[in-house]
């Protein structure tokens, strides 16, 4: 049913789309995917205008390439590069040569190929903005499944009115959203550590300051009559984001794992569990039911 990003992006929401997408207001003039990442959410929403933003400009350049280049041409260029570098699941020399060439040229197509053959398909940069994910020997490759995802993804990028941008979330121009617009946020999670928030990518780290600034931003959007949905975690491996939990009490919390639907603020059995939530400033079940009645 849903389009899957051709990027295996850390923290991607593809497996949760059946819970996240239906929670959005069904009729949107404008939708903002503020932390696009692998773009699994933004590519699947329905809106007249979709803004997909991420601070990693290399990602946005890749999506821009997919959007502007005929899909058949993209596929042909991929196969030519695979042949040129003799890429397969064993050829580490070919992969390293591709990685070196990418770090010298910053070609979007080369970045995509690196993600196909990198360890666990991860995207990771060092503080000098050099791609540094190691080779995924005997594990990673460009395959039929990735190609099928790429074709569907690229087609949707061309068919939908998707506007790409790359900036810090605090610098995005929300004046173009307007009252009744929708903003979705899937930021790095403060109490988890991954390749997206370990401070080793050459991009902005995610600290308590960013977490606090995002909550303040969402409060402002709420005051302006703009709908928002925030993906995050309350608990992870014995840690709790207490500030987030307290802040969320004034909004609507949906537990993305139904087993935790009756959780309270004082969640007792939280050791070694990840409790992922969606915080919204609207009661989405009631809103969508009202819209369905109007459509009838």
C-alpha positions as a LaTeX table, in Angstrom:
\begin{tabular}{lrrr}
\hline
Residue & $x$ (\AA) & $y$ (\AA) & $z$ (\AA) \\
\hline
Unk1 & 0.00 & 0.00 & 0.00 \\
Unk2 & 2.75 & 2.44 & 0.94 \\
Unk3 & 5.81 & 3.53 & $-1.02$ \\
Unk4 & 9.07 & 2.46 & 0.63 \\
Unk5 & 12.08 & 4.71 & 0.43 \\
Unk6 & 15.03 & 3.21 & $-1.49$ \\
Unk7 & 17.20 & 4.36 & 1.44 \\
Unk8 & 17.43 & 2.21 & 4.54 \\
Unk9 & 17.57 & 5.31 & 6.71 \\
Unk10 & 18.20 & 4.93 & 10.44 \\
Unk11 & 14.98 & 5.61 & 12.33 \\
Unk12 & 12.86 & 5.35 & 9.19 \\
Unk13 & 9.12 & 5.08 & 9.77 \\
Unk14 & 8.09 & 2.73 & 6.97 \\
Unk15 & 7.00 & $-0.07$ & 9.34 \\
Unk16 & 4.85 & 2.38 & 11.31 \\
Unk17 & 3.16 & 4.10 & 8.37 \\
Unk18 & $-0.07$ & 2.17 & 8.89 \\
Unk19 & $-0.37$ & 3.90 & 12.28 \\
Unk20 & 1.12 & 7.29 & 11.43 \\
Unk21 & $-0.44$ & 8.19 & 8.06 \\
Unk22 & $-4.07$ & 7.51 & 9.14 \\
Unk23 & $-3.51$ & 9.80 & 12.13 \\
Unk24 & $-3.03$ & 12.86 & 9.91 \\
Unk25 & $-5.99$ & 15.07 & 8.96 \\
Unk26 & $-7.37$ & 13.61 & 5.76 \\
Unk27 & $-7.51$ & 16.90 & 3.88 \\
Unk28 & $-4.33$ & 18.98 & 3.79 \\
Unk29 & $-3.59$ & 22.02 & 1.68 \\
Unk30 & $-0.01$ & 22.04 & 2.93 \\
Unk31 & 2.10 & 19.35 & 4.63 \\
Unk32 & 5.61 & 19.77 & 6.03 \\
Unk33 & 7.93 & 16.82 & 6.69 \\
Unk34 & 10.38 & 18.81 & 8.79 \\
Unk35 & 12.94 & 16.03 & 9.39 \\
Unk36 & 12.53 & 14.12 & 6.14 \\
Unk37 & 15.35 & 11.58 & 6.58 \\
Unk38 & 14.55 & 8.64 & 4.29 \\
Unk39 & 11.30 & 10.45 & 3.36 \\
Unk40 & 9.04 & 7.47 & 4.03 \\
Unk41 & 6.39 & 9.75 & 5.52 \\
Unk42 & 6.52 & 12.72 & 3.16 \\
Unk43 & 6.38 & 10.59 & 0.01 \\
Unk44 & 3.19 & 8.86 & 1.21 \\
Unk45 & 1.03 & 11.78 & 2.36 \\
Unk46 & $-1.67$ & 13.40 & 0.30 \\
Unk47 & $-1.60$ & 17.20 & 0.15 \\
Unk48 & $-1.66$ & 19.92 & $-2.48$ \\
Unk49 & 1.84 & 20.98 & $-1.47$ \\
Unk50 & 4.38 & 18.84 & 0.39 \\
Unk51 & 7.54 & 20.34 & 1.84 \\
Unk52 & 10.33 & 17.84 & 2.55 \\
Unk53 & 13.17 & 19.30 & 4.59 \\
Unk54 & 16.33 & 17.88 & 6.13 \\
Unk55 & 19.47 & 19.52 & 7.45 \\
Unk56 & 21.63 & 17.01 & 5.53 \\
Unk57 & 21.89 & 18.74 & 2.20 \\
Unk58 & 23.38 & 15.67 & 0.51 \\
Unk59 & 20.10 & 13.83 & 1.08 \\
Unk60 & 18.07 & 16.66 & $-0.42$ \\
Unk61 & 20.43 & 16.81 & $-3.41$ \\
Unk62 & 19.81 & 13.09 & $-3.94$ \\
Unk63 & 16.03 & 13.54 & $-3.85$ \\
Unk64 & 16.36 & 16.50 & $-6.22$ \\
Unk65 & 18.30 & 14.26 & $-8.62$ \\
Unk66 & 15.59 & 11.57 & $-8.46$ \\
Unk67 & 12.90 & 14.20 & $-8.93$ \\
Unk68 & 14.42 & 15.89 & $-11.98$ \\
Unk69 & 15.97 & 12.91 & $-13.77$ \\
Unk70 & 13.85 & 10.44 & $-15.80$ \\
Unk71 & 13.63 & 7.23 & $-13.78$ \\
Unk72 & 14.82 & 5.01 & $-16.63$ \\
Unk73 & 17.89 & 7.25 & $-16.95$ \\
Unk74 & 18.58 & 6.88 & $-13.22$ \\
Unk75 & 18.38 & 3.08 & $-13.41$ \\
Unk76 & 20.68 & 2.99 & $-16.43$ \\
Unk77 & 23.22 & 5.26 & $-14.73$ \\
Unk78 & 23.20 & 3.03 & $-11.63$ \\
Unk79 & 23.95 & $-0.08$ & $-13.68$ \\
Unk80 & 26.76 & 1.70 & $-15.52$ \\
Unk81 & 28.37 & 2.70 & $-12.21$ \\
Unk82 & 28.02 & $-0.83$ & $-10.82$ \\
Unk83 & 29.83 & $-2.17$ & $-13.86$ \\
Unk84 & 32.48 & 0.56 & $-13.77$ \\
Unk85 & 33.39 & $-0.12$ & $-10.12$ \\
Unk86 & 32.72 & $-3.89$ & $-10.36$ \\
Unk87 & 30.44 & $-3.63$ & $-7.35$ \\
Unk88 & 29.18 & $-6.78$ & $-5.66$ \\
Unk89 & 28.94 & $-8.18$ & $-2.14$ \\
Unk90 & 32.63 & $-9.16$ & $-2.01$ \\
Unk91 & 34.53 & $-6.41$ & $-3.83$ \\
Unk92 & 35.65 & $-4.11$ & $-1.03$ \\
Unk93 & 38.24 & $-2.47$ & $-3.31$ \\
Unk94 & 35.53 & $-1.36$ & $-5.73$ \\
Unk95 & 33.43 & 0.00 & $-2.87$ \\
Unk96 & 36.34 & 1.92 & $-1.37$ \\
Unk97 & 37.17 & 3.40 & $-4.76$ \\
Unk98 & 33.57 & 4.52 & $-5.16$ \\
Unk99 & 33.60 & 6.03 & $-1.68$ \\
Unk100 & 36.81 & 7.94 & $-2.41$ \\
Unk101 & 35.42 & 9.25 & $-5.69$ \\
Unk102 & 32.19 & 10.33 & $-3.98$ \\
Unk103 & 34.05 & 12.20 & $-1.26$ \\
Unk104 & 35.95 & 14.08 & $-3.96$ \\
Unk105 & 32.95 & 14.82 & $-6.19$ \\
Unk106 & 29.81 & 14.59 & $-3.99$ \\
Unk107 & 27.74 & 13.09 & $-6.81$ \\
Unk108 & 24.16 & 12.25 & $-5.66$ \\
Unk109 & 24.13 & 9.06 & $-7.74$ \\
Unk110 & 27.37 & 7.89 & $-6.10$ \\
Unk111 & 25.87 & 8.57 & $-2.66$ \\
Unk112 & 22.91 & 6.36 & $-3.49$ \\
Unk113 & 25.16 & 3.55 & $-4.68$ \\
Unk114 & 27.23 & 3.81 & $-1.51$ \\
Unk115 & 24.10 & 3.34 & 0.59 \\
Unk116 & 23.29 & 0.21 & $-1.40$ \\
Unk117 & 26.65 & $-1.44$ & $-0.64$ \\
Unk118 & 27.43 & 0.10 & 2.76 \\
Unk119 & 27.24 & $-1.82$ & 6.03 \\
Unk120 & 23.54 & $-2.11$ & 6.90 \\
Unk121 & 22.91 & 0.44 & 4.13 \\
Unk122 & 23.81 & 3.18 & 6.61 \\
Unk123 & 24.42 & 6.82 & 5.72 \\
Unk124 & 27.14 & 8.30 & 7.90 \\
Unk125 & 29.52 & 11.23 & 7.51 \\
Unk126 & 32.49 & 12.32 & 9.60 \\
Unk127 & 33.16 & 15.84 & 10.83 \\
Unk128 & 34.80 & 16.68 & 7.50 \\
Unk129 & 31.59 & 15.73 & 5.64 \\
Unk130 & 33.26 & 12.62 & 4.26 \\
Unk131 & 31.09 & 9.52 & 3.83 \\
Unk132 & 32.70 & 6.94 & 6.11 \\
Unk133 & 30.37 & 3.95 & 6.40 \\
Unk134 & 32.36 & 0.71 & 5.88 \\
Unk135 & 31.63 & $-1.91$ & 3.24 \\
Unk136 & 28.74 & $-4.30$ & 3.87 \\
Unk137 & 30.54 & $-7.46$ & 2.77 \\
Unk138 & 28.27 & $-10.46$ & 2.05 \\
Unk139 & 25.28 & $-8.41$ & 3.19 \\
Unk140 & 24.59 & $-5.27$ & 1.19 \\
Unk141 & 24.03 & $-4.72$ & $-2.51$ \\
Unk142 & 21.86 & $-3.05$ & $-5.11$ \\
Unk143 & 19.07 & $-5.57$ & $-5.75$ \\
Unk144 & 15.65 & $-5.99$ & $-7.33$ \\
Unk145 & 13.84 & $-4.92$ & $-4.16$ \\
Unk146 & 15.79 & $-1.66$ & $-3.90$ \\
Unk147 & 15.28 & $-1.00$ & $-7.61$ \\
Unk148 & 11.52 & $-1.52$ & $-7.31$ \\
Unk149 & 11.40 & 0.84 & $-4.32$ \\
Unk150 & 13.46 & 3.38 & $-6.24$ \\
Unk151 & 11.12 & 3.29 & $-9.25$ \\
Unk152 & 7.99 & 3.83 & $-7.13$ \\
Unk153 & 9.70 & 6.49 & $-5.02$ \\
Unk154 & 11.06 & 8.43 & $-8.01$ \\
Unk155 & 7.72 & 8.27 & $-9.77$ \\
Unk156 & 5.92 & 9.75 & $-6.76$ \\
Unk157 & 8.56 & 12.48 & $-6.45$ \\
Unk158 & 7.74 & 13.55 & $-9.98$ \\
Unk159 & 3.96 & 13.21 & $-9.75$ \\
Unk160 & 3.38 & 14.98 & $-6.44$ \\
Unk161 & 3.99 & 18.65 & $-5.75$ \\
Unk162 & 6.98 & 18.11 & $-3.45$ \\
Unk163 & 9.20 & 21.08 & $-2.62$ \\
Unk164 & 12.63 & 20.14 & $-1.26$ \\
Unk165 & 14.66 & 22.20 & 1.18 \\
Unk166 & 17.65 & 21.82 & 3.47 \\
Unk167 & 17.84 & 23.89 & 6.64 \\
Unk168 & 17.84 & 23.65 & 10.41 \\
Unk169 & 14.29 & 23.12 & 11.71 \\
Unk170 & 14.47 & 26.48 & 13.48 \\
Unk171 & 15.10 & 28.25 & 10.17 \\
Unk172 & 12.18 & 26.80 & 8.20 \\
Unk173 & 9.67 & 29.43 & 7.01 \\
Unk174 & 6.38 & 28.35 & 8.56 \\
Unk175 & 4.55 & 31.43 & 7.25 \\
Unk176 & 3.94 & 29.50 & 4.02 \\
Unk177 & 2.15 & 26.71 & 5.91 \\
Unk178 & $-0.89$ & 28.68 & 7.00 \\
Unk179 & $-3.66$ & 27.92 & 9.45 \\
Unk180 & $-4.94$ & 24.38 & 9.06 \\
Unk181 & $-1.66$ & 23.20 & 7.54 \\
Unk182 & 0.13 & 20.15 & 8.90 \\
Unk183 & 3.69 & 19.76 & 10.22 \\
Unk184 & 5.16 & 16.33 & 10.94 \\
Unk185 & 8.34 & 16.02 & 13.01 \\
Unk186 & 10.50 & 12.94 & 13.37 \\
Unk187 & 13.65 & 14.38 & 14.96 \\
Unk188 & 16.59 & 12.47 & 16.40 \\
Unk189 & 15.55 & 11.03 & 19.75 \\
Unk190 & 17.32 & 12.57 & 22.73 \\
Unk191 & 17.52 & 9.35 & 24.79 \\
Unk192 & 18.72 & 7.13 & 21.95 \\
Unk193 & 22.04 & 7.24 & 20.15 \\
Unk194 & 22.46 & 6.35 & 16.50 \\
Unk195 & 24.41 & 7.45 & 13.46 \\
Unk196 & 21.95 & 10.34 & 13.15 \\
Unk197 & 22.59 & 11.97 & 16.55 \\
Unk198 & 26.01 & 10.83 & 17.77 \\
Unk199 & 27.67 & 14.09 & 16.79 \\
Unk200 & 30.04 & 12.37 & 14.35 \\
Unk201 & 28.47 & 13.25 & 11.01 \\
Unk202 & 29.72 & 16.79 & 10.53 \\
Unk203 & 26.18 & 18.06 & 11.00 \\
Unk204 & 24.37 & 19.56 & 13.96 \\
Unk205 & 24.17 & 17.33 & 17.03 \\
Unk206 & 20.89 & 16.74 & 18.89 \\
Unk207 & 21.03 & 17.83 & 22.51 \\
Unk208 & 18.63 & 18.99 & 25.21 \\
Unk209 & 18.76 & 22.45 & 23.65 \\
Unk210 & 17.44 & 21.21 & 20.28 \\
Unk211 & 14.83 & 19.07 & 22.03 \\
Unk212 & 13.60 & 22.09 & 24.01 \\
Unk213 & 13.64 & 24.37 & 20.96 \\
Unk214 & 11.51 & 21.91 & 19.01 \\
Unk215 & 8.90 & 21.71 & 21.76 \\
Unk216 & 8.77 & 25.51 & 21.91 \\
Unk217 & 8.35 & 25.62 & 18.12 \\
Unk218 & 5.46 & 23.17 & 18.26 \\
Unk219 & 3.77 & 25.29 & 20.92 \\
Unk220 & 4.01 & 28.29 & 18.58 \\
Unk221 & 2.55 & 26.27 & 15.70 \\
Unk222 & $-0.32$ & 25.25 & 17.94 \\
Unk223 & $-0.98$ & 28.91 & 18.82 \\
Unk224 & $-1.13$ & 29.72 & 15.09 \\
Unk225 & $-3.71$ & 27.02 & 14.40 \\
Unk226 & $-1.29$ & 24.76 & 12.55 \\
Unk227 & $-1.69$ & 21.03 & 13.15 \\
Unk228 & 1.38 & 19.07 & 14.22 \\
Unk229 & 2.37 & 15.48 & 14.89 \\
Unk230 & 5.60 & 14.57 & 16.68 \\
Unk231 & 7.18 & 11.11 & 16.61 \\
Unk232 & 9.40 & 10.40 & 19.60 \\
Unk233 & 10.09 & 7.98 & 22.44 \\
Unk234 & 9.15 & 8.36 & 26.10 \\
Unk235 & 11.34 & 5.49 & 27.32 \\
Unk236 & 14.34 & 3.64 & 25.92 \\
Unk237 & 16.51 & 1.06 & 27.70 \\
Unk238 & 15.70 & 2.35 & 31.15 \\
Unk239 & 15.99 & 6.03 & 30.21 \\
Unk240 & 13.06 & 8.44 & 30.18 \\
Unk241 & 12.63 & 11.77 & 28.40 \\
Unk242 & 10.94 & 13.39 & 31.39 \\
Unk243 & 10.72 & 16.86 & 29.82 \\
Unk244 & 8.98 & 15.48 & 26.75 \\
Unk245 & 6.60 & 13.39 & 28.83 \\
Unk246 & 5.60 & 16.38 & 30.96 \\
Unk247 & 5.19 & 18.65 & 27.93 \\
Unk248 & 3.02 & 16.11 & 26.11 \\
Unk249 & 0.39 & 16.17 & 28.85 \\
Unk250 & $-1.23$ & 19.23 & 27.26 \\
Unk251 & $-1.61$ & 17.44 & 23.92 \\
Unk252 & $-2.83$ & 14.08 & 22.60 \\
Unk253 & $-0.53$ & 11.03 & 22.94 \\
Unk254 & $-0.93$ & 7.91 & 20.84 \\
Unk255 & 1.25 & 4.88 & 21.66 \\
Unk256 & 2.45 & 3.41 & 18.38 \\
Unk257 & 2.76 & $-0.01$ & 19.98 \\
Unk258 & $-0.78$ & $-0.83$ & 21.06 \\
Unk259 & 0.49 & $-2.85$ & 24.02 \\
Unk260 & 1.34 & 0.41 & 25.73 \\
Unk261 & $-1.97$ & 2.15 & 24.97 \\
Unk262 & $-2.86$ & 2.22 & 28.67 \\
Unk263 & 0.53 & 3.48 & 29.84 \\
Unk264 & 0.62 & 6.27 & 32.37 \\
Unk265 & 3.22 & 8.90 & 33.09 \\
Unk266 & 4.71 & 6.60 & 35.75 \\
Unk267 & 5.37 & 3.64 & 33.48 \\
Unk268 & 6.55 & 0.91 & 35.87 \\
Unk269 & 7.91 & $-1.79$ & 33.57 \\
Unk270 & 10.09 & 0.40 & 31.40 \\
Unk271 & 13.50 & $-1.26$ & 31.67 \\
Unk272 & 14.88 & $-2.35$ & 28.29 \\
Unk273 & 11.69 & $-1.25$ & 26.52 \\
Unk274 & 11.32 & 1.39 & 23.85 \\
Unk275 & 7.99 & 3.17 & 24.09 \\
Unk276 & 7.42 & 5.12 & 20.88 \\
Unk277 & 4.66 & 7.70 & 20.70 \\
Unk278 & 2.95 & 10.15 & 18.40 \\
Unk279 & 2.09 & 13.49 & 20.04 \\
Unk280 & $-0.53$ & 15.58 & 18.24 \\
Unk281 & $-2.31$ & 18.85 & 18.97 \\
Unk282 & $-5.60$ & 17.40 & 17.73 \\
Unk283 & $-7.75$ & 14.37 & 18.50 \\
Unk284 & $-7.19$ & 12.70 & 15.15 \\
Unk285 & $-9.85$ & 9.97 & 15.44 \\
Unk286 & $-12.60$ & 12.54 & 16.04 \\
Unk287 & $-11.27$ & 14.89 & 13.35 \\
Unk288 & $-11.11$ & 12.22 & 10.66 \\
Unk289 & $-14.56$ & 10.90 & 11.57 \\
Unk290 & $-15.99$ & 14.40 & 11.16 \\
Unk291 & $-14.27$ & 14.79 & 7.78 \\
Unk292 & $-15.62$ & 11.42 & 6.65 \\
Unk293 & $-19.17$ & 12.50 & 7.54 \\
Unk294 & $-18.71$ & 15.72 & 5.58 \\
Unk295 & $-17.50$ & 13.73 & 2.57 \\
Unk296 & $-20.56$ & 11.50 & 2.79 \\
\hline
\end{tabular}
